[in-house]
Amino acid sequence: MNIDFQARELNEAIRRGNPAVYELFSEAGRAAFFPSAGIIAQTAEAKSKPIDATIGVALDDGGKPLSLPSIMKNSKLAPAESLSYSNSYGQARLRELWLKRIRTQNPSLKAMATTPVVTAGVTHGLDIISGLFMESGDSVIVPDMMWENCGLIFQHAELDTFPMFDGKGFNVAGFRKKLESRKGKQIILLNFPNNPTGYSLTKAEADGVAGAIKESAERGNKILAVCDDAYFGFFFEDSVFRESLFTKLAGLHENVLAVKLDGITKELYAWGLRIGFVTYACRGMTDETARALEHKSAGAVRASVSNCCTHSQFLAIKALESQGLAAEERKNFSLLKSRYDEAKKVLSSGKFRGRFEALPFNSGYFMCARLKKGNANTVRRLLLQKYGTGVIALDSSHLRVAFSSVRKDNIRKLFENIHAACGE
Ligand SMILES: Cc1ncc(COP(=O)(O)O)c(C=O)c1O
């Protein structure tokens, strides 16, 4: 692959500061860079000049974005906060606010982290990581209960699964064993609260997982540890580790590059605005490495979607600056928690156990039911046809139930319907 001198400079910067991080990159990742001498950079230089004929937007005679009233009449944002292009790193204010939010919500994060780069949702973050770090022949270590889209996103790499649960909790021993079975480059993807199970690590399990990763790093393995925090914050039990696993991995070992993928998607109830973030940390990370990781990620944004929606970014900025946000989040959280509590209560009666059992869940949007008999898709179809109830069949024996989207007073009926359909 032909590597541009700008990519070579970034590679050198990373290699100088953190050689283990450099080793984790794929060939495409080594070739990635943000074109600092290209159109975007030249445009930035011309920004405040009286005549600016650089970037391909149309301006009115006052220098504001030319707009159509039919588009702008439904927006309270100014055209510059809505229609203009953002840069490929994302709006600086948004990146700064998001880093502040990460630090506030994860008080034990002491290690230096990069400034988050804006992505088009968490999915795009996963895709960026896939491009920068994975190539054919690589494997991604992931629990067997994972978001279905992982298979599509990580097209180059193989998914190397281990059983997610060991009895009532996370299978820390199985995870450790998986790490022991592989040497060299290790890519790990962990998602808590988890889709599809709704499980988050307890404090002891979080320590166990971090410990297993550290042991592997001490054996000389180079590890990319990706935390998919799409559902971050929806923790409903005191026993749960309420910070991101990223906090435990960020300063763990020089051989571990921790990645945090998160977004306003679920955290700010803005699924369709398509704004996520990618943030990195590594023990002893130098400033130079941090900037190089940001440049490579922005280059990957530039190469895929060019830049992320400005309108959405400004909606996020204004929300994050709003005094009322915390109270609004608490209100929605309480609603979701009341549905979670109801699901727990209904299931705790033991009434349904003859036909299905709930896998461990303590957080997030979902729970999973493992059927004792019958085929999950048959049950799903019956639920649709006869019981007016929609759930997801994950495989032949598991149903995924999104309690997050069901009124509390329908939760009992939901499980009674599943029970009845299983009986049929
Ligand atoms: C585990 C997990 N990761 C990532 C995503 C994608 O999030 P986004 O909509 O921000 O791309 C989802 C959404 O369903 C998810 O369940």
The ligand as a Gaussian input file, in Angstrom:
#p B3LYP/6-31G(d) Opt

LIG

0 1
 C      -24.423000      -2.579000      21.284000
 C      -24.725000      -1.505000      20.321000
 N      -23.715000      -0.805000      19.794000
 C      -23.933000       0.169000      18.916000
 C      -25.207000       0.490000      18.519000
 C      -25.388000       1.528000      17.461000
 O      -25.557000       2.786000      17.954000
 P      -25.765000       4.004000      16.949000
 O      -27.235000       4.073000      16.668000
 O      -25.251000       5.172000      17.704000
 O      -24.997000       3.737000      15.731000
 C      -26.280000      -0.188000      19.036000
 C      -27.631000       0.184000      18.600000
 O      -28.545000      -0.464000      18.461000
 C      -26.044000      -1.234000      19.947000
 O      -27.036000      -1.956000      20.432000

